Each structure stands twice: as structure tokens, then as C-alpha cells.
Amino acid sequence: METGSYPQIHHTPLLLTDTGWLNCTKFTDANGKEYDDWIPAIRLGT
């Protein structure tokens, strides 16, 4: 998946959405840096 820049970051590992809970245990950015304490706001779809 290709994402581009992150206009919004949720500084939490767990986020309540309209369809349920989003749990992010680890996120690796395009530079290979790993994060475990925030969720990047990305848009999924076609």
C-alpha cells in the first residue's frame, strides 16, 4: 500500500472508529522507522 504524507496522527495505539476498534501494535514508515505508540491517519479504498 502506498500512502504519501500523514496529515493527521492519532497518538494512541487503540482508536474507536465508526465500525469498531482499530488496534495498531506497530507501524513502519517508508524510511523503515518503526513506531508503536501512534496510528497514522490513512485512507483505504479504491
N, C-alpha and C positions, 0 to 999 in steps of 0.2 A: 504494500500500500504506500502511496506517495502522499505526503501531507503538506509540505510548504511551511510557512511560518505559523506560529501559535498566538493568535490574538487574545486568547483567554486561557488561563491556567487555574485549575481547581487545586488549591493547596490542601488536599486531603487524599487519603488512599481509598476512601469509600464515598460514593456520591449517589444520592437518591434522584432518580430520573422519573419521567412520566410513565415509563414502562417497567420500572423496578430499580434494583440496586446495581451500580457499576462498581466493581472491585478491581483495583489496579495494584498488583503486587510488585511490578517492575516495568519501567518504560525505558527503552534505549533510543536515544535520538539519532539523527543522521550522522553525527560525528562519533558515535559509539559510546557516548557518555550515558551511564545508567542512573536512573532516578527511582526512588521507592517511596517518595513522600508527596507526590503530586500527580494529577491527571491532566494531560494536555487536552484542550477542547478541540476535537476534530470532527469533521462532518463525514459520515459514512453514507454511501448511496451511489446512485448511478448518474 
